[in-house]
């Protein structure tokens, strides 16, 4: 029988009925129907894919679990996950290889930090495969998907959740006469008033951050649907009204002492795990760090973040961090890669249930309905935090982060430091915009 099948395939190929790399997986019904896969002269019988990522306990664990699940579709499937150590190493290798135009050194699949995706595509568009018609993107949070969309086409598969949470010590709130509900769905003006009251009554600030970092600034901006770039990708700093409102709010926090700046990341995390600060606001991945303070079990709860006053369309939701999978043009079997993603990261709640213990939370919205995600977390007062966070992700505004996101982030960070030292805000932001324009080759 195998010989007969082989003869039929040979005849089909000779007649021009089969082409490209779509015949590798006989079980790939969804992916093989796609028409946008690039042609390839590679061995179409291959069932193996290679992946570059970092953090084998997080990203690698998710990939290996996905491979385990996909083997039920294709028993011959193989996945080789190569640990690159950290994102900087991945970025350096990607840049070096892409610049050489020798894409043969790339893996089939690569993990890209969300905020670096646009710049990498802009610099090396030939590296990324269009997956638009191969994945059901309607099941992902729009704000997450947006990172890997270029000119209306999808070049990535959303992965981990970076939805922002605000975690509070409920026992401290109670000492000041407040409940978590009084810090839910509020505005920043309400937060400033209540946080100042909590500080006066308990001596505890409700927020801390790392000095010299603009994470809080960017989270507040995105919650209002704003960005440091306009829809066309032009820098939008000096005339960004929302940015001025964010900066004013941040300066007021520091002035009141309701937010304290820490010298480094360790100092930041120690501030709330030690109990000197009674809250923290950042990407949901911080939940793992919060839970290291075992003596505080049951004393924390999470909620959404304050929204900006007087800004049309402002929300209580934002994002900070996360990454996205991409299929490279070196992939010899794009249909196999697409089908793998369609049946795992974009089609399996079992995958996200299976890696929940590793701290991996989905932006795949159906995961929120699983029994695992609905489990109460005793540390956070019995809240089903995985379900809550996934629901938050569905409300995060989609923005144009810009190909030069990191350049703009760093420039605004420097501007905030100058404003703290007494520089006029408009002057500082003009310098920041000029710096980014120079990076973009516009000055």
N, C-alpha and C positions, 0 to 999 in steps of 0.2 A: 504493500500500500504506500509506504514512504517513497518508493522509487516512482510510483505512478504520479504521486503528488509533485515530486521534484520535476518530472517530465512535463507535467501540465504547467508548472510555474515557468519553466524554461521556454515553452512554446508561447506563453502569454507575454513574457518579456520580449521575445523575438518579434512578436506582433505589435509591440508598442503599447500593450494594454496595461502594463504596470510600469511605474517610474517613481523616482524619488525615494524617500526613506519611510514610506508609510506601511510597508509590509512586514515589519519586524515583529509585531505583536498581533497574532491572530485574534486575540481577545479584545483589542482596542477598538471597539465599535464606535464609541463616541469620538475619539480622536481621529480615526481614519476617515471620518466623514468630513473633516475640515479640509479646506481647499487652499489655505494660505501658507502651508508649510513649504519651505524652500526645497528645491530638488537636491539630491545627493547621490553620489555614486558609491556610497559606503556599503558595507556588508549589511544587507537588510535583514539578516537572520539574527542580529545581535539583540540580546535582551538585557544588556548592561548599561548603566548610567553612572557617571562619576560626578561628585559634588564637592565644591569648595565651600567651607564655612569656618566658623570659629566657635568656641565654647561647646565642647562635646557633651556636656551635662545638660545643655539647653537646646541649642540649634541642632547639634548632632543627634541628640536623643530623639528629637522630633522626626528627623529624617529617617533614622533607623526604624522607628515605629511605623512610619509611612511605608517603608519597604516591606515590613512584616505584613502589613495590611494588603499591599498590592500583590503580594505573592499568592493571595487567594484568587486573584484574577489571572495572574501569569506565574505559574509555579517555577518557571525558569528565570524569572527576573532576578537581576543582581544589582546591588547598589554599593558603590565604593565611596564612602565619605572621608574626605581628606581634611584633617584638622590643620588650619592655617595659623592657629595660635590666637590671632586677634584681627579686628577689622582693618587696622592699618596695614597689616601684611597683605591681606586680600586686595586692598586698594592699590598698594604699590605694585603687586604682581599684575593686576589687571591693567594698570596704566602702562607698565613696561611692555607687556605683550601686545596690547592694543596699538601702542605707538609703533611697534615693529611691523605691524600688519601680518604677523605670522600667528594666526589664530589657532593653529594646531596645538599650541601649548595650553589652551584653555580647557577647562572641564566642560561637561555637558550642562551642568547647572551651577550657578554661583549665587551666593547670598550677598545682597547689597543693602547697606544702611539706607533707610527711607529718604533721609534728607540729602543723601549723596546720589540718589538714583538719577535725577534730572541732569546733573552736571556730567555724570558718566555717560549718559545717553547722548548728550550734546557733544561731548568730546569724541565718543566712539560709537556712533549710531550703528555701524555695521556689526557690532558685537552682539546686539540684542535681537532676539527673534520675536516677531509679532504673534501674540497669543490671543488676539481679540476674539476670534470665533471658536476657540478651543476650550475656553473656561467660562463657566457661568458666574460672571462677576456680580450679578444682582444679589447674590447671597453674602456678599462682603460689605462691611461698612464703607460707605462712599468716601469718607474722609481718608481712609486707609488706602483704598484703591487708587485715589488721585495721585499718589506719589509716583506711580509707574505708568501714568497715562501721558502720551505725547501725541499731539495733533489728533486726539480722539481715538488713538489706538493703545491697546494694553500690551505692555512689554514685561509685566511681572505678575507674580502670584503672591498676594498678600499673605503675610505670616503672622508674627506675634503682635499682640495687642499693646499699644502704648497709650491707651486712653488714660487721661489724668484723673486721679482720685484725690480727695482731701481727707486725710485720716486725722481724727481727733481723739484725744484722751477724754472719754466721756466722764470719768470720775472727776477730772479737773473742771470740766464744763459744769458738772453738777454742783461743785463747791461754789461756783459763781452764780448759780441759779439758772443755768441753761441746760437745754437738751440738744441732742444731735439734730432734731427737727428744726430748731431755731437757726441752724447753720446750713439748712438745705434749701435750695432754690432761692438763694438770697442774692443781693447785689453787693458790690464792693463797699458802697457807702454804709450799708448795714453791717457788713463784716468789720469795717474800721471802728465803728461805734461799739459793737459787742466785744471785739477783741481787746479794745482798750479797757473795757469794763472788766473782762476776765483777768487781764494783766494787773489791774489795780487791786482786785480782790484776792488773787492767788499768787501773784508774782511770776506767773508763767506766760511767756509769749506764745502765741498760737502758730507761729511760722518761723522757719529758718531757711537759709539758702547759702550757697557757696559764693563768697565774695569774688567778683570778677567774672561771674557767670550771668548769662542773660536768659536762663531757662524760664524764670518766672515771667519775664517780659514777653517772650515768645508764646508761652502758654496763654497768657492773658490776651494777646493779639489774636491768636487763632480762635479763641472762644468767641470772639466778636466777628469772626469771618474775615479778619484782616491779615495782611501779610506785609513783608518788607519789599515785595515786588507787586507790580500791577498785573493785570490779566495778560499783557503782552510781554511780560518778563522784564520790564524796565524797573530800575531801583525806585522804591517809593518810601523814602525815609523822611526827608526834611519837610515835606508837605503832607505827611501822614497824620491826620488829626487824631486817629485812634491811638497812635504811638505816643503822642503827647499826653493823652488822658491816662494811658498805662503808666508812663513815667511819673506823672503827678501822683498817681495812686501808690506806686512803689516808694516814692520819696516820703509820702505821708506815713507809710508803714514803718519805715526806718526812723523817722522823726518821733513817732509815738512809742517806739520800742516794741511794737506788736510783731515785728519781724526782725530777726537778728542775722547778721552776716557772719559766716564761719570762714576761717582761713583756707580750708581745703575740704575735700570730699569726706574724709574721715571725720573731721570736726562736725560737718553737717549731719552725718548719720548718727554720730555720738550724741548730738544735741537732743534728739528725740528718743533714742533708745536708752539714754541715761535718765531721761525724765526731766531734764532742764527746760525743754520746750514741749508744749502739749499738743503739737500737731505738725503735719507736713503735707505739702502739696506737690506732686510730680506724677510721672508715669506710673501706671499700676504695678509695674515690676518692683516698686519700692515696698510692696506688701511683704515680700520675703525678708527684707531687712528689718522692717518693723517687728516681725514675729520673732526675731532673734532675742528680743527682750522678754524672755519667758516669764519674768516676774510681773509683767504687765498684761498677761493673758486675761481676756475678758474685759479689759479696760479701754479697748479701742473700738471705734466704728468708723466706717467710711461713708462719704457722701459726695455729691458733686461740688463743683467749685463756684465761687461767686461770679456773677456776670457784671460787665461794665455798665455803669449808669449812663443813660442818655445816648446810647449807641444803638441805632436801628439794626435789628437782627442779632443783637448780642445774645449769647447762650450761656449755659452753665457747664459747658463741655469743651474739652480740648484734648490735645495729644502731645506726648513728649517721648520720643524714642520709637524704636521698632525697626523692622527690616523686612525685605521682600525678596523672594526667590526669582531668578531670571534664567531663562534658557539661552545659552550662547550659540552663536553661529557655527561653532565647532561641533555642535551636537550632530551626530551622524544619524540620529533617529528621533527627529522632532516629534513625530506622532506618538512614539512611545513615551517621551518625556511629558507631552501634553496629556496623554491618557493617565499617566501616573499621577499628575497633579489633579486632574479632574476627578479621580476616584479616591484621593486622599485629602490633601490640604483644601481642595475645593469641593469635597463631596463626602466626607466621612466624619461624623461626630465621634465615632470610636477612636479616631486618631487623637483628637483633642482630649477626650476622656482619658486616654492612655498616657498622656504626657502632662496631665494636670499636676501630678505630684512633683514634676520637675520645675513647676512654676510657669509653664507655658500656657498663656491664655490666648484665646482665639479672637480674630476679627471676622471669623466665619460665623455669621449670625445664628444659624440653626443650632450651634453648640450650646447656646444659652438655654435651650429647652431640654438638654440632657439631664438625666438623673444625677450625674456626677457634678455638674455645674450648679445644681440646685441644693447641694449639700450645705448645711450650715457650718460656719467656721467658728469654733468656740473662742478662738483668740479675738475675733472681731465681734464679740457679743452675740454669736449665733447667726450673724448675717450670711446669706449665700453670696459671698463676695464675687465669686467667679461669674455668676449669673448677672449680678449687678453691673460689673465692669463691662461685660460683653454688651449689655444693654446701653451703657454709657457710650460705647464706641459707635453705636448706630446714630448718635446725635452729634458727633463731632463735625463741625463745619469743614467742608472741603475747600482748601485754599491752594493758590499757586505758590509753593514754597520757593520756586526759582532755582535755576541751575547753579546759582552762586549763593545758595542758602548759608553755607558756613562762613563765607566771606562777609555776608551781611550781618550774620549773628555776631561775629567777632567785632565788627566795626561798631555795632550798636552797643555791645558790651563795653567797649572802650569809651563810647559817648556817655553812657550812664555813669561810669567812674568819673569822667570829667565834670558832669553835671553835679555829682556829689561834692566835688571839690570847688564848686562855685561857678563853673562855666555856664553861660546862657544856653538853654536847651536847644534853641534854633541853631546857634553857632556849632554846638557839639554834633547835632544831627546833620548839619551841612557838611561838616568834615567827614562824618561817617559815610554819607552818600557819595562824596567825592572819592573816598577810598575804594568803595565797591565799584564805582564806575571805572576807576583806574584798573582794578582787577579784571574787569570785563572788557578792557581795551577801548573804553569810550572816552578817555581823557587824553 
